[in-house]
């Protein structure tokens, strides 16, 4: 129950750093980040849907984020052909 308070793997700044390190290129941007004791959610936009999926793949392979189970819904394609996505992670 105390893990989010005493384990650095749950610190918001550490999670954000790990997420930014997982970005496949500058063509993927994080636009919103929310965290509670039970969930991490990341909204973003990528120049293509393939880049959005590459980002989630890199998140899942990042050893620093192994304390979470991440899922992504199908990205929404915008009028400019960019892909808007939401990634949600829950502690394992």
N, C-alpha and C positions, 0 to 999 in steps of 0.2 A: 504493500500500500504506500510505502514511502519512496519507492523507486523514482517517481518523477521529481522528487525533491532532492534526492541524494545521488542519483546515478547520472553522470554527465551525458550518457546516451539519450537522455530525455530533456536536456537543457535546450530551450528554443534556439539559442545562438549556435549551438553545436549542430543541431539538426539542419538549420539553415545553411551553415557552412558546407555540410555534407551534401545537401541538395544542390547548392551552387557548383560544387566540385563534380557533380553528376551531369551537369548540363552538357549536351554533346557539342554545342556550338553557340555562337552569339545569336543564332537564328531561333533560339528557344529562350523565352523570357518567363520568369515567375512574376505574376501580377498581383497575387494575394497569397497570404500565408496565415493559417489559423491553427492553434494548438490548444488542446485541453488535456486533461489527465488520461483520457480514453482515445484520443484521435488526433491525427495531424492531417490537415487538408491543404493542398497547394493548387491554386488556379494559375493557369499560364496560357501562353500563346506561342505557337511555333509556325514557322513559314510553311511547313508541310505536315500532314498527318504522320508521315514516316518519322519525322524528327520528334514528334510527341511520343510515339511508341519507342523510339530509341532512348529518350529520356527515362521513361519508366523502366526500360530494360537495365539501364545503367544504375538507376536507384535500387532495383532489386539485387543487383550484383555488388553494390557498395557494401563492404564489410562493416563500415561504421553505422549503417542503417539497418543492420540485421535484427535489431530488436523489434522491428515493425514488419507487418505484412501489408504490402502496398497493392492497391488495385486502381485501375483507371477505367472509366467509362469510355465509350467510343467518342473520339474528339468530334466537336461540332465544326463543320467547315463554314467559314465566314465568306462574305461577298468578295473579299480580296484574296480568296483561296488560302488564307492562313487557317490553322487549326487551333481552336480554343479547347483546352482540356482541363480536367480536374483529376487530381490524384489524391487518394485517401489512404492513410496508413493507420493501422491499429496495432497496439502492442501484441506481440505473440504470447 
